[in-house]
Amino acid sequence: MKGFIHSGCSCLHSRQWIGDYMLIILVHNDGTGTEEIADYNYEVRINHDVIAHGRILDHNRKDGWQALIREIADQHQAPIVSD
């Protein structure tokens, strides 16, 4: 079974990844925000290769994790080419 082995704490560094994955999105709250607003560092990987990274600033926590992932995706939109 593909997944991760958890070593007891909820931190990303404590997880031992097993198997290969198509896409991994790592998101880390950098601790500089407030109770309402948070700042995040993120990294997007295909297997072990980093394909994107950056920061999301001033994310409204009430918008939830789904909105955070959308913000990450929106920062890396490829231009649409039409004939």
PDB file of N, CA, C and O in Angstrom:
ATOM      1  N   MET A   1       0.831  -1.175   0.000  1.00  0.00           N
ATOM      2  CA  MET A   1       0.000   0.000   0.000  1.00  0.00           C
ATOM      3  C   MET A   1       0.876   1.238   0.000  1.00  0.00           C
ATOM      4  O   MET A   1       1.785   1.360   0.821  1.00  0.00           O
ATOM      5  N   LYS A   2       0.608   2.158  -0.918  1.00  0.00           N
ATOM      6  CA  LYS A   2       1.385   3.382  -0.966  1.00  0.00           C
ATOM      7  C   LYS A   2       0.833   4.364   0.042  1.00  0.00           C
ATOM      8  O   LYS A   2      -0.372   4.402   0.289  1.00  0.00           O
ATOM      9  N   GLY A   3       1.710   5.157   0.624  1.00  0.00           N
ATOM     10  CA  GLY A   3       1.296   6.138   1.619  1.00  0.00           C
ATOM     11  C   GLY A   3       2.495   6.573   2.411  1.00  0.00           C
ATOM     12  O   GLY A   3       3.623   6.546   1.919  1.00  0.00           O
ATOM     13  N   PHE A   4       2.251   6.976   3.643  1.00  0.00           N
ATOM     14  CA  PHE A   4       3.378   7.351   4.472  1.00  0.00           C
ATOM     15  C   PHE A   4       3.291   6.653   5.813  1.00  0.00           C
ATOM     16  O   PHE A   4       2.220   6.253   6.270  1.00  0.00           O
ATOM     17  N   ILE A   5       4.447   6.522   6.425  1.00  0.00           N
ATOM     18  CA  ILE A   5       4.527   5.963   7.762  1.00  0.00           C
ATOM     19  C   ILE A   5       4.665   7.133   8.716  1.00  0.00           C
ATOM     20  O   ILE A   5       5.572   7.952   8.571  1.00  0.00           O
ATOM     21  N   HIS A   6       3.790   7.215   9.672  1.00  0.00           N
ATOM     22  CA  HIS A   6       3.802   8.336  10.607  1.00  0.00           C
ATOM     23  C   HIS A   6       4.567   7.931  11.851  1.00  0.00           C
ATOM     24  O   HIS A   6       4.324   6.863  12.413  1.00  0.00           O
ATOM     25  N   SER A   7       5.505   8.792  12.293  1.00  0.00           N
ATOM     26  CA  SER A   7       6.343   8.418  13.424  1.00  0.00           C
ATOM     27  C   SER A   7       5.859   8.985  14.750  1.00  0.00           C
ATOM     28  O   SER A   7       6.562   8.860  15.753  1.00  0.00           O
ATOM     29  N   GLY A   8       4.679   9.607  14.792  1.00  0.00           N
ATOM     30  CA  GLY A   8       4.155  10.026  16.079  1.00  0.00           C
ATOM     31  C   GLY A   8       3.838  11.501  16.188  1.00  0.00           C
ATOM     32  O   GLY A   8       2.962  11.869  16.970  1.00  0.00           O
ATOM     33  N   CYS A   9       4.507  12.364  15.442  1.00  0.00           N
ATOM     34  CA  CYS A   9       4.165  13.790  15.504  1.00  0.00           C
ATOM     35  C   CYS A   9       3.552  14.191  14.177  1.00  0.00           C
ATOM     36  O   CYS A   9       3.683  13.474  13.185  1.00  0.00           O
ATOM     37  N   SER A  10       2.887  15.324  14.157  1.00  0.00           N
ATOM     38  CA  SER A  10       2.173  15.718  12.945  1.00  0.00           C
ATOM     39  C   SER A  10       3.040  16.532  11.984  1.00  0.00           C
ATOM     40  O   SER A  10       2.536  17.016  10.971  1.00  0.00           O
ATOM     41  N   CYS A  11       4.319  16.692  12.277  1.00  0.00           N
ATOM     42  CA  CYS A  11       5.208  17.490  11.429  1.00  0.00           C
ATOM     43  C   CYS A  11       5.575  16.727  10.164  1.00  0.00           C
ATOM     44  O   CYS A  11       5.738  15.508  10.186  1.00  0.00           O
ATOM     45  N   LEU A  12       5.705  17.472   9.043  1.00  0.00           N
ATOM     46  CA  LEU A  12       6.055  16.828   7.778  1.00  0.00           C
ATOM     47  C   LEU A  12       7.401  16.126   7.856  1.00  0.00           C
ATOM     48  O   LEU A  12       7.580  15.064   7.258  1.00  0.00           O
ATOM     49  N   HIS A  13       8.360  16.710   8.592  1.00  0.00           N
ATOM     50  CA  HIS A  13       9.691  16.104   8.640  1.00  0.00           C
ATOM     51  C   HIS A  13       9.696  14.757   9.347  1.00  0.00           C
ATOM     52  O   HIS A  13      10.666  14.008   9.228  1.00  0.00           O
ATOM     53  N   SER A  14       8.642  14.433  10.074  1.00  0.00           N
ATOM     54  CA  SER A  14       8.616  13.167  10.803  1.00  0.00           C
ATOM     55  C   SER A  14       8.059  12.026   9.976  1.00  0.00           C
ATOM     56  O   SER A  14       8.040  10.882  10.432  1.00  0.00           O
ATOM     57  N   ARG A  15       7.610  12.314   8.778  1.00  0.00           N
ATOM     58  CA  ARG A  15       6.983  11.279   7.959  1.00  0.00           C
ATOM     59  C   ARG A  15       7.997  10.669   7.002  1.00  0.00           C
ATOM     60  O   ARG A  15       8.767  11.382   6.359  1.00  0.00           O
ATOM     61  N   GLN A  16       7.989   9.386   6.917  1.00  0.00           N
ATOM     62  CA  GLN A  16       8.864   8.679   5.988  1.00  0.00           C
ATOM     63  C   GLN A  16       8.014   8.277   4.790  1.00  0.00           C
ATOM     64  O   GLN A  16       7.132   7.426   4.903  1.00  0.00           O
ATOM     65  N   TRP A  17       8.283   8.890   3.647  1.00  0.00           N
ATOM     66  CA  TRP A  17       7.492   8.622   2.445  1.00  0.00           C
ATOM     67  C   TRP A  17       7.915   7.289   1.857  1.00  0.00           C
ATOM     68  O   TRP A  17       9.100   6.963   1.800  1.00  0.00           O
ATOM     69  N   ILE A  18       6.925   6.528   1.421  1.00  0.00           N
ATOM     70  CA  ILE A  18       7.216   5.256   0.778  1.00  0.00           C
ATOM     71  C   ILE A  18       6.543   5.233  -0.577  1.00  0.00           C
ATOM     72  O   ILE A  18       5.449   5.774  -0.732  1.00  0.00           O
ATOM     73  N   GLY A  19       7.171   4.623  -1.549  1.00  0.00           N
ATOM     74  CA  GLY A  19       6.598   4.523  -2.882  1.00  0.00           C
ATOM     75  C   GLY A  19       6.791   5.799  -3.686  1.00  0.00           C
ATOM     76  O   GLY A  19       7.353   6.778  -3.196  1.00  0.00           O
ATOM     77  N   ASP A  20       6.317   5.776  -4.928  1.00  0.00           N
ATOM     78  CA  ASP A  20       6.381   6.934  -5.803  1.00  0.00           C
ATOM     79  C   ASP A  20       4.989   7.520  -5.955  1.00  0.00           C
ATOM     80  O   ASP A  20       3.992   6.797  -5.937  1.00  0.00           O
ATOM     81  N   TYR A  21       4.932   8.820  -6.103  1.00  0.00           N
ATOM     82  CA  TYR A  21       3.674   9.534  -6.217  1.00  0.00           C
ATOM     83  C   TYR A  21       3.693  10.393  -7.460  1.00  0.00           C
ATOM     84  O   TYR A  21       4.760  10.822  -7.899  1.00  0.00           O
ATOM     85  N   MET A  22       2.548  10.648  -8.029  1.00  0.00           N
ATOM     86  CA  MET A  22       2.485  11.540  -9.162  1.00  0.00           C
ATOM     87  C   MET A  22       2.694  12.983  -8.711  1.00  0.00           C
ATOM     88  O   MET A  22       3.438  13.730  -9.347  1.00  0.00           O
ATOM     89  N   LEU A  23       2.044  13.378  -7.619  1.00  0.00           N
ATOM     90  CA  LEU A  23       2.099  14.768  -7.181  1.00  0.00           C
ATOM     91  C   LEU A  23       2.050  14.843  -5.665  1.00  0.00           C
ATOM     92  O   LEU A  23       1.228  14.190  -5.022  1.00  0.00           O
ATOM     93  N   ILE A  24       2.946  15.654  -5.101  1.00  0.00           N
ATOM     94  CA  ILE A  24       2.966  15.911  -3.662  1.00  0.00           C
ATOM     95  C   ILE A  24       2.971  17.416  -3.476  1.00  0.00           C
ATOM     96  O   ILE A  24       3.791  18.109  -4.079  1.00  0.00           O
ATOM     97  N   ILE A  25       2.078  17.930  -2.660  1.00  0.00           N
ATOM     98  CA  ILE A  25       2.058  19.358  -2.339  1.00  0.00           C
ATOM     99  C   ILE A  25       2.336  19.477  -0.841  1.00  0.00           C
ATOM    100  O   ILE A  25       1.541  19.025  -0.017  1.00  0.00           O
ATOM    101  N   LEU A  26       3.467  20.086  -0.499  1.00  0.00           N
ATOM    102  CA  LEU A  26       3.851  20.304   0.894  1.00  0.00           C
ATOM    103  C   LEU A  26       3.561  21.756   1.236  1.00  0.00           C
ATOM    104  O   LEU A  26       4.022  22.661   0.541  1.00  0.00           O
ATOM    105  N   VAL A  27       2.810  21.985   2.291  1.00  0.00           N
ATOM    106  CA  VAL A  27       2.449  23.337   2.707  1.00  0.00           C
ATOM    107  C   VAL A  27       2.846  23.489   4.168  1.00  0.00           C
ATOM    108  O   VAL A  27       2.513  22.650   5.004  1.00  0.00           O
ATOM    109  N   HIS A  28       3.568  24.580   4.467  1.00  0.00           N
ATOM    110  CA  HIS A  28       4.053  24.800   5.829  1.00  0.00           C
ATOM    111  C   HIS A  28       3.684  26.204   6.285  1.00  0.00           C
ATOM    112  O   HIS A  28       4.057  27.186   5.642  1.00  0.00           O
ATOM    113  N   ASN A  29       2.958  26.304   7.385  1.00  0.00           N
ATOM    114  CA  ASN A  29       2.652  27.598   7.997  1.00  0.00           C
ATOM    115  C   ASN A  29       3.943  28.107   8.615  1.00  0.00           C
ATOM    116  O   ASN A  29       4.546  27.425   9.444  1.00  0.00           O
ATOM    117  N   ASP A  30       4.377  29.312   8.216  1.00  0.00           N
ATOM    118  CA  ASP A  30       5.673  29.807   8.703  1.00  0.00           C
ATOM    119  C   ASP A  30       5.595  30.492  10.063  1.00  0.00           C
ATOM    120  O   ASP A  30       6.615  30.945  10.582  1.00  0.00           O
ATOM    121  N   GLY A  31       4.398  30.574  10.649  1.00  0.00           N
ATOM    122  CA  GLY A  31       4.262  31.110  11.999  1.00  0.00           C
ATOM    123  C   GLY A  31       4.208  32.621  12.101  1.00  0.00           C
ATOM    124  O   GLY A  31       4.181  33.154  13.210  1.00  0.00           O
ATOM    125  N   THR A  32       4.190  33.337  10.969  1.00  0.00           N
ATOM    126  CA  THR A  32       4.227  34.801  11.007  1.00  0.00           C
ATOM    127  C   THR A  32       2.848  35.447  10.948  1.00  0.00           C
ATOM    128  O   THR A  32       2.744  36.672  11.015  1.00  0.00           O
ATOM    129  N   GLY A  33       1.800  34.662  10.826  1.00  0.00           N
ATOM    130  CA  GLY A  33       0.462  35.219  10.692  1.00  0.00           C
ATOM    131  C   GLY A  33      -0.206  35.491  12.035  1.00  0.00           C
ATOM    132  O   GLY A  33       0.444  35.563  13.078  1.00  0.00           O
ATOM    133  N   THR A  34      -1.525  35.640  11.971  1.00  0.00           N
ATOM    134  CA  THR A  34      -2.343  35.881  13.156  1.00  0.00           C
ATOM    135  C   THR A  34      -3.357  34.744  13.276  1.00  0.00           C
ATOM    136  O   THR A  34      -3.280  33.758  12.542  1.00  0.00           O
ATOM    137  N   GLU A  35      -4.308  34.882  14.202  1.00  0.00           N
ATOM    138  CA  GLU A  35      -5.356  33.864  14.319  1.00  0.00           C
ATOM    139  C   GLU A  35      -6.254  33.841  13.094  1.00  0.00           C
ATOM    140  O   GLU A  35      -6.810  32.795  12.760  1.00  0.00           O
ATOM    141  N   GLU A  36      -6.408  34.972  12.419  1.00  0.00           N
ATOM    142  CA  GLU A  36      -7.296  35.055  11.254  1.00  0.00           C
ATOM    143  C   GLU A  36      -6.571  34.866   9.923  1.00  0.00           C
ATOM    144  O   GLU A  36      -7.131  34.302   8.984  1.00  0.00           O
ATOM    145  N   ILE A  37      -5.331  35.333   9.843  1.00  0.00           N
ATOM    146  CA  ILE A  37      -4.561  35.368   8.597  1.00  0.00           C
ATOM    147  C   ILE A  37      -3.276  34.569   8.784  1.00  0.00           C
ATOM    148  O   ILE A  37      -2.630  34.660   9.828  1.00  0.00           O
ATOM    149  N   ALA A  38      -2.903  33.779   7.762  1.00  0.00           N
ATOM    150  CA  ALA A  38      -1.685  32.981   7.871  1.00  0.00           C
ATOM    151  C   ALA A  38      -0.824  33.123   6.617  1.00  0.00           C
ATOM    152  O   ALA A  38      -1.323  33.402   5.527  1.00  0.00           O
ATOM    153  N   ASP A  39       0.477  32.925   6.799  1.00  0.00           N
ATOM    154  CA  ASP A  39       1.446  32.937   5.701  1.00  0.00           C
ATOM    155  C   ASP A  39       2.023  31.527   5.582  1.00  0.00           C
ATOM    156  O   ASP A  39       2.310  30.873   6.585  1.00  0.00           O
ATOM    157  N   TYR A  40       2.188  31.070   4.333  1.00  0.00           N
ATOM    158  CA  TYR A  40       2.624  29.701   4.087  1.00  0.00           C
ATOM    159  C   TYR A  40       3.749  29.652   3.065  1.00  0.00           C
ATOM    160  O   TYR A  40       3.784  30.448   2.127  1.00  0.00           O
ATOM    161  N   ASN A  41       4.659  28.718   3.253  1.00  0.00           N
ATOM    162  CA  ASN A  41       5.626  28.319   2.236  1.00  0.00           C
ATOM    163  C   ASN A  41       5.104  27.018   1.645  1.00  0.00           C
ATOM    164  O   ASN A  41       4.505  26.205   2.350  1.00  0.00           O
ATOM    165  N   TYR A  42       5.330  26.823   0.362  1.00  0.00           N
ATOM    166  CA  TYR A  42       4.861  25.574  -0.245  1.00  0.00           C
ATOM    167  C   TYR A  42       5.873  25.075  -1.260  1.00  0.00           C
ATOM    168  O   TYR A  42       6.707  25.819  -1.774  1.00  0.00           O
ATOM    169  N   GLU A  43       5.760  23.777  -1.526  1.00  0.00           N
ATOM    170  CA  GLU A  43       6.601  23.103  -2.499  1.00  0.00           C
ATOM    171  C   GLU A  43       5.728  22.068  -3.201  1.00  0.00           C
ATOM    172  O   GLU A  43       4.986  21.328  -2.554  1.00  0.00           O
ATOM    173  N   VAL A  44       5.820  22.022  -4.517  1.00  0.00           N
ATOM    174  CA  VAL A  44       5.071  21.042  -5.306  1.00  0.00           C
ATOM    175  C   VAL A  44       6.096  20.113  -5.951  1.00  0.00           C
ATOM    176  O   VAL A  44       7.060  20.569  -6.566  1.00  0.00           O
ATOM    177  N   ARG A  45       5.880  18.829  -5.805  1.00  0.00           N
ATOM    178  CA  ARG A  45       6.832  17.839  -6.321  1.00  0.00           C
ATOM    179  C   ARG A  45       6.131  16.813  -7.197  1.00  0.00           C
ATOM    180  O   ARG A  45       4.965  16.480  -6.987  1.00  0.00           O
ATOM    181  N   ILE A  46       6.857  16.330  -8.166  1.00  0.00           N
ATOM    182  CA  ILE A  46       6.494  15.106  -8.864  1.00  0.00           C
ATOM    183  C   ILE A  46       7.560  14.110  -8.448  1.00  0.00           C
ATOM    184  O   ILE A  46       8.738  14.256  -8.776  1.00  0.00           O
ATOM    185  N   ASN A  47       7.125  13.104  -7.723  1.00  0.00           N
ATOM    186  CA  ASN A  47       8.047  12.174  -7.082  1.00  0.00           C
ATOM    187  C   ASN A  47       9.057  12.981  -6.274  1.00  0.00           C
ATOM    188  O   ASN A  47       8.648  13.674  -5.342  1.00  0.00           O
ATOM    189  N   HIS A  48      10.335  12.931  -6.575  1.00  0.00           N
ATOM    190  CA  HIS A  48      11.333  13.660  -5.788  1.00  0.00           C
ATOM    191  C   HIS A  48      11.746  14.984  -6.415  1.00  0.00           C
ATOM    192  O   HIS A  48      12.560  15.703  -5.835  1.00  0.00           O
ATOM    193  N   ASP A  49      11.208  15.329  -7.588  1.00  0.00           N
ATOM    194  CA  ASP A  49      11.590  16.553  -8.289  1.00  0.00           C
ATOM    195  C   ASP A  49      10.669  17.704  -7.909  1.00  0.00           C
ATOM    196  O   ASP A  49       9.449  17.594  -8.036  1.00  0.00           O
ATOM    197  N   VAL A  50      11.253  18.817  -7.440  1.00  0.00           N
ATOM    198  CA  VAL A  50      10.477  20.016  -7.127  1.00  0.00           C
ATOM    199  C   VAL A  50      10.140  20.702  -8.445  1.00  0.00           C
ATOM    200  O   VAL A  50      11.034  21.041  -9.220  1.00  0.00           O
ATOM    201  N   ILE A  51       8.841  20.906  -8.699  1.00  0.00           N
ATOM    202  CA  ILE A  51       8.417  21.553  -9.946  1.00  0.00           C
ATOM    203  C   ILE A  51       7.907  22.970  -9.711  1.00  0.00           C
ATOM    204  O   ILE A  51       7.774  23.743 -10.660  1.00  0.00           O
ATOM    205  N   ALA A  52       7.620  23.320  -8.462  1.00  0.00           N
ATOM    206  CA  ALA A  52       7.185  24.678  -8.135  1.00  0.00           C
ATOM    207  C   ALA A  52       7.376  24.897  -6.638  1.00  0.00           C
ATOM    208  O   ALA A  52       7.340  23.956  -5.845  1.00  0.00           O
ATOM    209  N   HIS A  53       7.578  26.156  -6.271  1.00  0.00           N
ATOM    210  CA  HIS A  53       7.668  26.510  -4.852  1.00  0.00           C
ATOM    211  C   HIS A  53       7.348  27.985  -4.714  1.00  0.00           C
ATOM    212  O   HIS A  53       7.400  28.732  -5.691  1.00  0.00           O
ATOM    213  N   GLY A  54       7.024  28.397  -3.523  1.00  0.00           N
ATOM    214  CA  GLY A  54       6.716  29.811  -3.315  1.00  0.00           C
ATOM    215  C   GLY A  54       6.109  30.065  -1.953  1.00  0.00           C
ATOM    216  O   GLY A  54       6.229  29.266  -1.024  1.00  0.00           O
ATOM    217  N   ARG A  55       5.439  31.232  -1.869  1.00  0.00           N
ATOM    218  CA  ARG A  55       4.812  31.670  -0.620  1.00  0.00           C
ATOM    219  C   ARG A  55       3.400  32.150  -0.894  1.00  0.00           C
ATOM    220  O   ARG A  55       3.123  32.741  -1.937  1.00  0.00           O
ATOM    221  N   ILE A  56       2.532  31.895   0.029  1.00  0.00           N
ATOM    222  CA  ILE A  56       1.196  32.472   0.029  1.00  0.00           C
ATOM    223  C   ILE A  56       1.141  33.379   1.254  1.00  0.00           C
ATOM    224  O   ILE A  56       1.343  32.924   2.380  1.00  0.00           O
ATOM    225  N   LEU A  57       0.869  34.648   1.036  1.00  0.00           N
ATOM    226  CA  LEU A  57       0.797  35.608   2.130  1.00  0.00           C
ATOM    227  C   LEU A  57      -0.650  36.007   2.369  1.00  0.00           C
ATOM    228  O   LEU A  57      -1.447  36.090   1.434  1.00  0.00           O
ATOM    229  N   ASP A  58      -0.977  36.252   3.618  1.00  0.00           N
ATOM    230  CA  ASP A  58      -2.287  36.788   4.017  1.00  0.00           C
ATOM    231  C   ASP A  58      -3.458  35.895   3.633  1.00  0.00           C
ATOM    232  O   ASP A  58      -4.508  36.392   3.224  1.00  0.00           O
ATOM    233  N   HIS A  59      -3.292  34.590   3.759  1.00  0.00           N
ATOM    234  CA  HIS A  59      -4.399  33.674   3.501  1.00  0.00           C
ATOM    235  C   HIS A  59      -5.385  33.737   4.668  1.00  0.00           C
ATOM    236  O   HIS A  59      -4.996  33.588   5.827  1.00  0.00           O
ATOM    237  N   ASN A  60      -6.649  33.957   4.357  1.00  0.00           N
ATOM    238  CA  ASN A  60      -7.693  33.990   5.380  1.00  0.00           C
ATOM    239  C   ASN A  60      -7.980  32.555   5.822  1.00  0.00           C
ATOM    240  O   ASN A  60      -8.467  31.745   5.034  1.00  0.00           O
ATOM    241  N   ARG A  61      -7.681  32.247   7.066  1.00  0.00           N
ATOM    242  CA  ARG A  61      -7.843  30.885   7.576  1.00  0.00           C
ATOM    243  C   ARG A  61      -9.278  30.390   7.437  1.00  0.00           C
ATOM    244  O   ARG A  61      -9.503  29.196   7.239  1.00  0.00           O
ATOM    245  N   LYS A  62     -10.250  31.293   7.540  1.00  0.00           N
ATOM    246  CA  LYS A  62     -11.666  30.900   7.431  1.00  0.00           C
ATOM    247  C   LYS A  62     -12.001  30.371   6.039  1.00  0.00           C
ATOM    248  O   LYS A  62     -12.994  29.662   5.875  1.00  0.00           O
ATOM    249  N   ASP A  63     -11.185  30.703   5.030  1.00  0.00           N
ATOM    250  CA  ASP A  63     -11.421  30.201   3.672  1.00  0.00           C
ATOM    251  C   ASP A  63     -11.086  28.721   3.537  1.00  0.00           C
ATOM    252  O   ASP A  63     -11.535  28.068   2.595  1.00  0.00           O
ATOM    253  N   GLY A  64     -10.302  28.187   4.468  1.00  0.00           N
ATOM    254  CA  GLY A  64     -10.013  26.760   4.495  1.00  0.00           C
ATOM    255  C   GLY A  64      -8.851  26.341   3.607  1.00  0.00           C
ATOM    256  O   GLY A  64      -8.283  27.134   2.856  1.00  0.00           O
ATOM    257  N   TRP A  65      -8.522  25.055   3.727  1.00  0.00           N
ATOM    258  CA  TRP A  65      -7.379  24.511   3.003  1.00  0.00           C
ATOM    259  C   TRP A  65      -7.640  24.429   1.507  1.00  0.00           C
ATOM    260  O   TRP A  65      -6.706  24.518   0.710  1.00  0.00           O
ATOM    261  N   GLN A  66      -8.905  24.260   1.114  1.00  0.00           N
ATOM    262  CA  GLN A  66      -9.216  24.158  -0.315  1.00  0.00           C
ATOM    263  C   GLN A  66      -8.847  25.465  -1.028  1.00  0.00           C
ATOM    264  O   GLN A  66      -8.273  25.445  -2.117  1.00  0.00           O
ATOM    265  N   ALA A  67      -9.179  26.583  -0.411  1.00  0.00           N
ATOM    266  CA  ALA A  67      -8.837  27.888  -0.995  1.00  0.00           C
ATOM    267  C   ALA A  67      -7.325  28.081  -1.032  1.00  0.00           C
ATOM    268  O   ALA A  67      -6.804  28.691  -1.965  1.00  0.00           O
ATOM    269  N   LEU A  68      -6.624  27.574  -0.039  1.00  0.00           N
ATOM    270  CA  LEU A  68      -5.161  27.667  -0.019  1.00  0.00           C
ATOM    271  C   LEU A  68      -4.552  26.915  -1.198  1.00  0.00           C
ATOM    272  O   LEU A  68      -3.646  27.421  -1.860  1.00  0.00           O
ATOM    273  N   ILE A  69      -5.049  25.708  -1.460  1.00  0.00           N
ATOM    274  CA  ILE A  69      -4.552  24.933  -2.599  1.00  0.00           C
ATOM    275  C   ILE A  69      -4.881  25.644  -3.911  1.00  0.00           C
ATOM    276  O   ILE A  69      -4.064  25.643  -4.831  1.00  0.00           O
ATOM    277  N   ARG A  70      -6.073  26.254  -4.009  1.00  0.00           N
ATOM    278  CA  ARG A  70      -6.428  27.026  -5.217  1.00  0.00           C
ATOM    279  C   ARG A  70      -5.467  28.188  -5.428  1.00  0.00           C
ATOM    280  O   ARG A  70      -5.047  28.453  -6.554  1.00  0.00           O
ATOM    281  N   GLU A  71      -5.117  28.885  -4.340  1.00  0.00           N
ATOM    282  CA  GLU A  71      -4.169  30.003  -4.444  1.00  0.00           C
ATOM    283  C   GLU A  71      -2.821  29.522  -4.964  1.00  0.00           C
ATOM    284  O   GLU A  71      -2.203  30.190  -5.794  1.00  0.00           O
ATOM    285  N   ILE A  72      -2.367  28.391  -4.492  1.00  0.00           N
ATOM    286  CA  ILE A  72      -1.099  27.824  -4.977  1.00  0.00           C
ATOM    287  C   ILE A  72      -1.210  27.519  -6.463  1.00  0.00           C
ATOM    288  O   ILE A  72      -0.325  27.886  -7.237  1.00  0.00           O
ATOM    289  N   ALA A  73      -2.283  26.852  -6.872  1.00  0.00           N
ATOM    290  CA  ALA A  73      -2.473  26.511  -8.287  1.00  0.00           C
ATOM    291  C   ALA A  73      -2.568  27.775  -9.138  1.00  0.00           C
ATOM    292  O   ALA A  73      -2.002  27.826 -10.230  1.00  0.00           O
ATOM    293  N   ASP A  74      -3.269  28.786  -8.659  1.00  0.00           N
ATOM    294  CA  ASP A  74      -3.433  30.030  -9.416  1.00  0.00           C
ATOM    295  C   ASP A  74      -2.103  30.746  -9.652  1.00  0.00           C
ATOM    296  O   ASP A  74      -1.946  31.431 -10.662  1.00  0.00           O
ATOM    297  N   GLN A  75      -1.157  30.599  -8.746  1.00  0.00           N
ATOM    298  CA  GLN A  75       0.156  31.238  -8.931  1.00  0.00           C
ATOM    299  C   GLN A  75       0.963  30.591 -10.050  1.00  0.00           C
ATOM    300  O   GLN A  75       1.956  31.156 -10.508  1.00  0.00           O
ATOM    301  N   HIS A  76       0.545  29.420 -10.487  1.00  0.00           N
ATOM    302  CA  HIS A  76       1.321  28.685 -11.491  1.00  0.00           C
ATOM    303  C   HIS A  76       0.486  28.325 -12.711  1.00  0.00           C
ATOM    304  O   HIS A  76       0.742  27.310 -13.360  1.00  0.00           O
ATOM    305  N   GLN A  77      -0.500  29.140 -13.026  1.00  0.00           N
ATOM    306  CA  GLN A  77      -1.342  28.900 -14.207  1.00  0.00           C
ATOM    307  C   GLN A  77      -0.519  29.085 -15.470  1.00  0.00           C
ATOM    308  O   GLN A  77       0.179  30.088 -15.620  1.00  0.00           O
ATOM    309  N   ALA A  78      -0.597  28.135 -16.361  1.00  0.00           N
ATOM    310  CA  ALA A  78       0.067  28.252 -17.658  1.00  0.00           C
ATOM    311  C   ALA A  78      -0.821  29.105 -18.562  1.00  0.00           C
ATOM    312  O   ALA A  78      -2.047  28.996 -18.520  1.00  0.00           O
ATOM    313  N   PRO A  79      -0.194  29.958 -19.380  1.00  0.00           N
ATOM    314  CA  PRO A  79      -1.016  30.767 -20.298  1.00  0.00           C
ATOM    315  C   PRO A  79      -1.743  29.875 -21.312  1.00  0.00           C
ATOM    316  O   PRO A  79      -1.208  28.865 -21.770  1.00  0.00           O
ATOM    317  N   ILE A  80      -2.956  30.269 -21.646  1.00  0.00           N
ATOM    318  CA  ILE A  80      -3.737  29.541 -22.643  1.00  0.00           C
ATOM    319  C   ILE A  80      -3.373  30.079 -24.017  1.00  0.00           C
ATOM    320  O   ILE A  80      -3.462  31.281 -24.267  1.00  0.00           O
ATOM    321  N   VAL A  81      -2.965  29.185 -24.903  1.00  0.00           N
ATOM    322  CA  VAL A  81      -2.576  29.565 -26.261  1.00  0.00           C
ATOM    323  C   VAL A  81      -3.691  29.138 -27.199  1.00  0.00           C
ATOM    324  O   VAL A  81      -4.098  27.976 -27.212  1.00  0.00           O
ATOM    325  N   SER A  82      -4.174  30.077 -27.973  1.00  0.00           N
ATOM    326  CA  SER A  82      -5.220  29.734 -28.951  1.00  0.00           C
ATOM    327  C   SER A  82      -4.768  30.120 -30.342  1.00  0.00           C
ATOM    328  O   SER A  82      -3.939  31.013 -30.513  1.00  0.00           O
ATOM    329  N   ASP A  83      -5.317  29.444 -31.331  1.00  0.00           N
ATOM    330  CA  ASP A  83      -4.941  29.724 -32.722  1.00  0.00           C
ATOM    331  C   ASP A  83      -5.701  30.906 -33.263  1.00  0.00           C
ATOM    332  O   ASP A  83      -5.513  31.285 -34.419  1.00  0.00           O
TER     333      ASP A  83
END
